[in-house]
Amino acid sequence: MDETSESRRAVHAYIDSAERRDWERFGALLAEDVVYEMPQTRERIRGKSAFLRFNMDYPGDWHLQARRVVADGRHAAAWIDARVGDEHQDACVWFELSGEGLISRVVDYWPDPYDPPSDREHLVERW
């Protein structure tokens, strides 16, 4: 399997194992020195054990589904549909994989929706 296919497979497995709370499988996808970052909160987690604990302890009955995964070599990105109860949020997650095919870096963006400026109503369609 080429690097791009391997990266795509790893990201799908990451999302699926997190959704299933299969922490053994999830951990097997991660490099020991994985780095996880959330730019909006300026938080960083270093290392597999800390990142596993973060996910295992994350509160709520959350659910993840991949809307789209794209990959190029050892890099990939996923558009994720995240839900807690009736609440929905999109996430954009960037991944880097090591030479061994393990996820070595995750950058998680959780954009908040907001109303656009009113001076462009004539140019846009809202949904």
Buried (B, 14 or more C-beta within 10 A) or exposed (E): EEBBEBBBBBBBBBBBBBBEEEBEBBBEBBBEEBBBBBEEEEEEBEBBEEBBEEBEEEEEEBEBEBEEBEBEEBBBBBBBBBBEEEEEBEBBBBBBBBEEBBBBBBBBBBEEEEEEEEEEEEEEEEE
